[in-house]
């Protein structure tokens, strides 16, 4: 199974890679860039040629995980409650809000189970994804308990964040959106100086190349749809960090403003693996 593939076999591989902590990003049943990065990372870590194609040998390794691919989940009243509100596009309008939450129940469920809202709906034809008591089918993306990271490597060329533990064992690989020529990744050795969950975000047009410099600064509330998502892992390089995103489907497909952007579920997991002082290498 290689580039261009779609359908249930892709979904199966995405779930298995997600559980193995070679994150494919958003599970969508489509062989996209992030999925290819996850495959190659898994192949390299397991002594296979990094072709980006899942062959018989790789399938046999993935199939060692015999857990159920899908689960039945009952939507709760808390899931239904929200509140779910459309968010304004303008930053100054967003700054008036006290919480940048999910816009729809499908978006919330998608983040919880690492799946695109579109594929979630396709897995549940005729089901009401906004109604308490409804039983729906979701990916089984339960991962084992996190382990302590001893170092983190951010690769610009691979577009990955790789986490290493004791014995230099690879603990996790996440696809990342990284800065471009306007805001290049600051290559070098740094450390983690702070971890904040659900951070407020100080939006400053002077730090951004693609916005009107005459706009006023704004302080944006926390929430999964904050520009920095559910967590900020600050680096010893001023104004740089690893953070989440309000748009998990766009990880790896665009560019960031110099920082390192992960899906909300990946950055949340990473935030519990690292500590203040954990070394972080930013490399080409």
C-alpha positions in Angstrom: 0.0 0.0 0.0 1.6 3.2 -1.2 1.0 6.8 -2.2 -2.5 7.4 -3.7 -4.2 4.7 -1.6 -7.5 5.4 0.1 -10.1 3.4 2.0 -10.3 0.9 4.9 -6.7 -0.4 4.6 -5.3 3.1 5.0 -7.6 3.7 8.0 -6.4 0.4 9.5 -2.7 1.4 9.1 -3.3 4.9 10.4 -4.9 3.6 13.6 -2.1 1.0 14.2 0.6 3.6 13.6 -1.2 6.1 15.9 -1.2 3.4 18.7 2.5 2.7 18.0 3.2 6.4 18.5 4.2 7.0 14.9 1.5 9.5 14.5 -0.1 9.9 11.1 -1.7 13.1 12.1 -5.5 13.1 11.5 -6.9 9.7 10.7 -8.7 10.3 7.4 -8.4 7.1 5.3 -6.2 8.9 2.7 -2.5 8.4 2.0 -1.3 11.9 2.6 2.0 13.5 3.5 1.7 12.9 7.2 0.8 9.3 6.7 3.9 8.8 4.5 6.1 10.4 7.1 4.7 8.1 9.8 5.3 5.0 7.6 8.9 6.0 6.8 9.6 6.8 10.5 8.2 3.4 11.5 10.3 1.6 8.9 13.5 3.3 9.9 12.9 2.6 13.6 12.3 -1.1 12.8 15.2 -1.7 10.5 13.2 -1.6 7.3 14.0 0.3 4.1 12.1 3.6 4.4 10.2 3.3 1.1 6.9 4.9 2.3 5.1 1.8 1.1 3.6 -0.7 3.5 4.7 -4.2 2.3 4.2 -7.6 3.8 7.0 -7.2 6.3 5.7 -4.0 7.7 2.1 -5.4 7.9 3.4 -8.3 9.9 5.0 -5.9 12.4 1.9 -3.7 12.6 -0.3 -6.8 13.1 1.5 -7.7 16.3 -0.9 -5.2 17.8 -4.0 -7.4 18.0 -6.2 -4.8 19.8 -9.6 -3.9 18.2 -9.3 -1.2 15.5 -12.7 0.3 16.3 -14.7 0.9 19.5 -18.4 1.7 20.2 -18.7 5.0 22.0 -21.9 6.3 23.6 -22.2 10.1 23.3 -22.7 11.7 26.7 -24.7 14.7 27.9 -21.3 16.5 28.4 -20.5 15.8 24.7 -23.8 17.2 23.7 -23.7 20.2 25.9 -20.9 22.2 24.4 -21.3 25.1 24.1 -20.6 25.0 20.3 -20.3 28.3 18.6 -19.0 29.5 15.2 -15.8 31.5 15.7 -15.2 34.8 14.0 -12.4 35.0 11.4 -11.1 38.4 12.5 -8.5 38.3 15.4 -9.9 41.4 17.0 -13.4 39.7 17.2 -11.9 36.5 18.6 -10.2 38.6 21.3 -13.6 39.4 22.7 -14.3 35.8 23.5 -13.4 34.1 26.8 -12.9 30.6 25.4 -12.0 29.4 21.9 -13.8 26.1 22.0 -15.1 23.6 19.4 -17.5 24.8 16.8 -19.4 21.5 16.4 -19.8 18.2 18.3 -18.2 16.5 15.3 -15.1 18.6 15.7 -14.9 17.7 19.4 -15.3 14.0 18.8 -12.8 14.1 16.0 -10.1 15.5 18.2 -10.9 13.0 21.0 -10.5 10.1 18.6 -7.8 11.6 16.3 -10.1 11.3 13.3 -11.4 13.8 10.6 -15.0 14.8 11.2 -15.7 13.7 7.6 -14.4 10.1 8.1 -16.2 10.0 11.5 -19.5 10.8 9.7 -18.8 8.2 7.1 -18.2 5.5 9.7 -21.6 6.4 11.3 -24.1 6.8 8.5 -27.5 7.9 9.8 -26.1 8.5 13.3 -26.7 11.8 15.2 -23.2 12.9 16.3 -24.7 15.6 18.5 -27.2 13.5 20.5 -26.6 12.1 24.0 -27.2 8.3 24.1 -26.3 7.7 20.4 -23.8 4.8 20.0 -21.2 5.5 17.4 -18.1 3.8 15.9 -14.8 5.4 16.6 -11.1 4.5 16.1 -9.5 2.8 19.1 -6.6 5.1 19.6 -5.8 4.3 23.2 -2.1 4.5 23.7 0.0 3.0 26.5 1.2 5.2 29.4 3.7 7.9 28.4 7.3 7.6 29.3 9.8 10.2 30.2 11.6 11.9 27.3 15.3 12.5 27.6 15.6 14.6 24.5 13.5 15.8 21.6 14.7 16.3 18.0 12.8 18.5 15.5 13.7 17.8 11.9 13.0 20.5 9.3 13.6 18.1 6.3 11.5 15.2 7.7 8.9 17.6 9.2 8.9 15.6 12.4 9.2 15.8 16.1 10.9 12.7 17.5 11.1 11.9 21.2 13.8 9.7 22.7 14.0 8.0 26.0 16.4 5.9 28.0 19.0 4.1 25.9 18.2 6.5 23.1 15.1 4.5 22.3 12.6 6.3 20.1 9.4 6.8 22.1 7.3 8.7 19.6 7.3 10.5 16.3 4.8 13.3 15.4 4.2 15.1 12.1 4.9 18.8 12.4 4.3 22.0 10.6 7.5 24.1 10.6 8.4 27.6 9.5 9.3 28.6 6.0 11.8 31.1 4.5 10.0 34.0 6.1 10.2 32.5 9.5 12.8 29.7 9.3 13.3 27.1 12.0 16.1 28.4 14.3 18.6 25.6 14.0 20.5 24.8 17.2 20.4 23.3 20.6 17.8 24.5 23.1 16.0 23.4 26.2 12.4 23.4 27.4 11.7 26.4 29.7 8.0 25.9 30.4 4.9 24.0 29.7 1.4 25.6 29.8 -1.8 23.8 29.1 -4.6 25.9 27.6 -2.5 29.0 27.3 -3.6 32.5 26.6 -2.0 33.7 23.4 -0.5 37.2 22.8 -1.1 37.9 19.1 1.4 40.5 17.8 1.4 41.4 14.1 5.0 42.6 14.4 6.0 38.9 14.8 4.1 37.9 11.7 5.1 38.5 8.1 1.8 37.9 6.4 -0.6 40.3 8.3 -1.2 44.0 8.3 1.4 45.5 10.6 -1.0 48.3 11.5 -3.3 46.0 13.3 -3.4 46.2 17.1 -2.1 43.5 19.4 -4.6 41.1 20.8 -4.8 38.7 23.7 -6.6 35.5 22.7 -8.4 33.2 25.1 -7.5 29.5 25.6 -9.2 26.7 24.0 -8.7 23.9 21.4 -9.3 26.5 18.6 -6.7 28.9 19.9 -3.8 29.6 17.4 -1.6 27.6 19.7 -4.1 24.9 20.6 -4.2 23.1 23.9 -0.6 23.3 25.0 2.5 25.5 24.7 6.0 24.0 25.2 8.3 26.9 25.4 11.9 26.8 24.3 14.9 28.7 25.5 14.8 30.5 22.1 12.7 33.5 22.9 9.2 33.5 21.4 9.6 29.9 20.0 7.8 26.8 21.1 6.1 23.6 20.2 2.3 24.0 20.3 -1.0 22.7 19.1 -3.3 23.9 16.3 -7.0 24.6 15.6 -6.7 22.8 12.3 -5.3 19.3 12.7 -6.0 18.4 9.0 -3.5 21.1 7.9 -0.5 19.7 9.9 2.3 19.2 7.4 0.5 20.9 4.6 1.3 24.5 5.3 3.9 26.6 7.2 4.0 28.0 10.6 5.2 31.4 11.8 8.6 29.9 12.9 7.3 27.7 15.7 6.7 23.9 15.6 3.0 23.0 15.3 1.5 19.6 16.2 -2.1 18.2 16.4 -3.7 19.0 19.7 -3.6 15.3 20.8 0.1 14.9 19.9 1.2 18.1 21.7 -0.8 17.2 24.7 0.9 13.8 24.9 4.3 15.3 24.3 3.7 17.9 27.1 3.4 15.0 29.6 6.6 13.3 28.4 8.9 16.3 28.7 10.0 18.5 31.7 11.7 21.9 32.2 15.3 21.4 31.0 14.6 18.7 28.5 17.1 19.2 25.6 15.5 20.0 22.2 17.6 19.9 19.0 16.3 21.8 16.0 18.0 20.5 12.9 17.9 20.7 9.1 
